[in-house]
Amino acid sequence: MRIIAGRFGGRHLKVPTGRDTRPTSDRVREALFSVIGDAVRGARVADLFAGTGALGLEALSRGAGAVDFYESGRPALAVLRANVAALGAQDEVRVVVAPLPRGLKAGPPWDLVLIDPPWGKQLAGPTLGHALAVGRLAPGGLVVVEERRGQQPPAAYWRELGLALEDERVYGDTTLQLLRVPDAG
C-alpha cells in the first residue's frame, strides 16, 4: 500500500498483520480523491476508524491543512503512528485514541470527514450523528462513508440525520457515499 499522489506520493505505508484492519485499497483511494478533488486543499480533516491512516495521510499529501485520526485498536494504532512518523507528519496530525462514536468530543469542526468503520458493524450513522451533535461537522462540509457494497445506508437514513447523499460510487466490493452537511442558516 502506498500514498497515491501529492507531496508523499509513492511512499509506502505499513499495514498491520491479521484481518482486524481492512485498509482502503490504492484503487479506491485514487478514485475517491479524484471525485472529491480540491475539497481537500486546506481542509481540516477527520479520518475516523483510521486503521493504517491511509485515507487521512492521502488527504494530507494532497494539501489538507490538518488531520485528526481516531483509532482504538492497538495493532492499528502502532502502524498508524509508524506511518505518520515515517512521513514526518507529526506536527500536522493528531492521533486520538478513543472508541467511536462516544469518543468524539466537542472541538473545531471538520471540513472533510473520511469514515471507514469495520464492515458490518453499522457504526457510520451513529458516529456521524454524534459528530453532528457535538458540533464537529462544518456547515457545508463533505463526509465520505466507505462501506461494503450492499451494506450502505439508503439516502433516507442520511436525510434523517440531516445529511444529504450527493453521490454514491461502487468499486468492486466497496461503496463510497459522499454526503453533504447542510450550510448554516
C-alpha positions in Angstrom: 0.0 0.0 0.0 1.3 3.4 -0.9 0.3 7.1 -1.0 -1.1 7.8 -4.5 -0.3 11.5 -5.1 0.8 14.7 -3.7 3.9 15.5 -1.6 4.1 12.0 -0.2 3.2 10.3 -3.5 4.7 6.9 -4.0 5.7 6.5 -0.3 4.8 3.1 1.1 2.7 2.6 4.2 2.8 -0.2 6.7 -0.2 -2.4 7.2 -0.9 -4.4 10.4 -0.9 -8.2 10.2 -4.1 -10.1 10.6 -7.6 -9.4 9.5 -8.7 -6.8 12.1 -7.8 -3.9 9.9 -9.0 -3.6 6.3 -7.1 -0.8 4.6 -8.8 1.1 1.7 -7.2 -0.2 -1.5 -5.0 2.1 -3.6 -7.5 1.9 -6.4 -10.4 3.1 -4.2 -8.3 5.8 -2.6 -7.3 7.1 -6.0 -10.9 7.1 -7.2 -12.1 8.8 -4.0 -9.6 11.7 -4.2 -10.3 12.1 -7.9 -14.0 12.6 -7.1 -13.5 15.0 -4.2 -10.8 17.0 -6.0 -10.0 20.3 -4.4 -12.3 19.8 -1.4 -9.2 18.5 0.4 -7.0 21.6 -0.1 -6.5 23.4 3.2 -9.3 21.4 4.8 -9.5 20.3 8.4 -9.9 16.6 8.0 -11.0 13.7 10.3 -10.1 10.1 9.5 -12.5 8.1 11.7 -11.8 4.4 12.3 -8.4 5.4 10.8 -6.6 2.0 10.8 -3.3 2.5 9.0 -4.2 6.2 8.4 -4.1 5.7 4.6 -7.1 7.9 3.9 -6.0 10.8 6.2 -2.4 10.6 5.1 -3.5 10.7 1.4 -5.5 13.8 2.3 -2.5 15.4 4.0 -0.3 14.5 1.0 -2.9 16.3 -1.3 -2.9 19.5 0.7 -5.2 19.1 3.7 -4.4 21.7 6.4 -4.5 19.2 9.3 -5.8 15.7 10.0 -7.3 14.2 13.2 -7.0 10.4 13.3 -9.4 8.4 15.5 -8.4 4.8 16.2 -8.7 2.5 19.3 -7.2 -0.8 18.1 -3.7 -1.4 19.4 -2.2 -3.1 16.4 -3.7 -0.4 14.1 -2.5 2.4 16.4 1.1 1.2 16.3 1.0 1.1 12.5 -0.8 4.4 12.2 1.8 6.1 14.4 4.7 4.5 12.5 3.2 5.7 9.2 2.8 9.2 10.5 6.4 9.2 11.8 7.8 7.7 8.5 6.3 10.6 6.6 7.5 13.2 9.2 3.9 14.5 9.6 3.7 14.5 13.4 3.2 18.3 13.5 0.3 18.2 11.1 -1.8 15.5 12.6 -3.4 14.5 15.9 -3.9 10.9 16.8 -6.8 10.4 19.2 -7.1 7.0 21.0 -10.9 6.7 21.5 -13.6 4.3 20.7 -16.3 5.7 18.4 -18.8 7.1 18.5 -18.7 8.0 22.1 -15.0 9.1 21.9 -15.9 12.1 19.9 -15.8 15.3 21.9 -16.6 18.9 21.1 -13.9 20.7 19.2 -13.1 22.6 16.0 -15.4 21.4 13.1 -14.0 19.3 10.3 -14.5 20.3 6.6 -13.9 16.8 5.4 -14.7 13.6 7.2 -13.4 10.2 5.9 -15.2 7.4 7.8 -14.4 3.7 7.1 -15.8 1.8 10.0 -15.4 -2.0 10.4 -17.8 -3.5 7.8 -21.0 -5.0 9.1 -21.0 -3.1 12.4 -23.4 -0.3 11.4 -21.2 2.4 13.1 -21.1 5.2 10.4 -24.6 6.6 11.2 -24.2 6.7 15.0 -20.7 8.1 14.7 -21.8 10.9 12.3 -24.9 11.6 14.4 -22.7 12.1 17.4 -20.3 14.2 15.4 -23.2 16.5 14.4 -24.5 16.6 18.0 -21.1 17.8 19.4 -20.6 20.3 16.5 -17.7 18.5 14.7 -19.1 18.7 11.2 -18.6 22.1 9.5 -21.6 23.6 7.7 -21.3 22.8 4.0 -18.7 20.1 4.8 -18.2 16.9 3.0 -18.4 13.4 4.5 -17.2 10.2 2.7 -18.5 6.9 4.1 -16.8 3.7 2.9 -18.9 0.6 3.4 -19.2 -2.9 2.0 -21.3 -2.9 -1.2 -24.9 -3.7 -0.3 -24.5 -2.6 3.4 -24.5 1.1 2.9 -27.4 3.1 4.4 -30.0 4.5 2.0 -30.4 8.2 1.2 -33.4 8.4 3.6 -31.3 7.3 6.5 -28.8 10.1 5.9 -31.7 12.6 5.5 -33.0 11.7 8.9 -29.5 12.6 10.3 -29.6 15.9 8.5 -27.1 14.9 5.8 -27.7 14.9 2.0 -26.4 12.0 -0.1 -24.8 13.7 -3.1 -23.1 10.8 -4.8 -22.6 7.1 -4.5 -19.8 5.1 -6.2 -19.1 1.4 -6.3 -15.6 -0.1 -6.7 -15.7 -3.9 -6.5 -16.9 -4.8 -3.1 -16.6 -1.2 -1.8 -19.2 1.5 -1.8 -18.4 5.2 -1.2 -21.2 7.6 -0.2 -20.5 11.3 -0.5 -22.6 13.2 2.0 -23.0 17.0 2.4 -23.5 18.7 5.8 -26.2 21.5 5.4 -25.0 25.1 5.2 -25.6 27.2 8.4 -28.7 29.3 8.4 
